């Protein structure tokens, strides 16, 4: 996944936190060193040394955390954003407590700074940089690209008409009527089928000779087998 560019405010906060961490680290080491020297005093040395070690240890702990948080801010780590939110809330509560006991100048500056930091860390683009959320899409904004037009796809042809010519059924023949001797040859009556189709040139139908039973072509003047006139 492509990481978003680091906001300028995050860079400024990261530099401040790294500086606070370095200064606090040096100060805590100094407090611990002076506490070790103060512990050699015969009367109050043990009490001062113990108190100094506690204060120096707490300052060292928070200085390391601030230093790590500043480095995490530069790399956009999610845990750094979480630590920044936690310590900003704790620092804001501490500034409110300082205001309650009468430290006006430091309390007002602390309340303003930590409130501003909390507000900035909860912005959408800052949270996206730390991987804590996505950018909200405003539906009132026009789309960057118009929707792709949909073209009506032609439906496949499933009913394909048949162009094969149909062969008409053979015409039905009537039984020849017996005639007396010397009478002319019987006449065949061809009754067309009602399902037959009339075309421009009707095909020649084959019929049988009434004398010998041989099949002959319609329109032939005589039977080619027995020679009888039709």
PyMOL commands that set and color helices and strands:
alter all, ss='L'
color gray80, all
select helices_A, chain A and resi 8-38+45-75+78-100+104-121+124-129
alter helices_A, ss='H'
color red, helices_A
select strands_A, chain A and resi 172-173+190-191+206-208+215-217
alter strands_A, ss='S'
color yellow, strands_A
deselect
rebuild
show_as cartoon
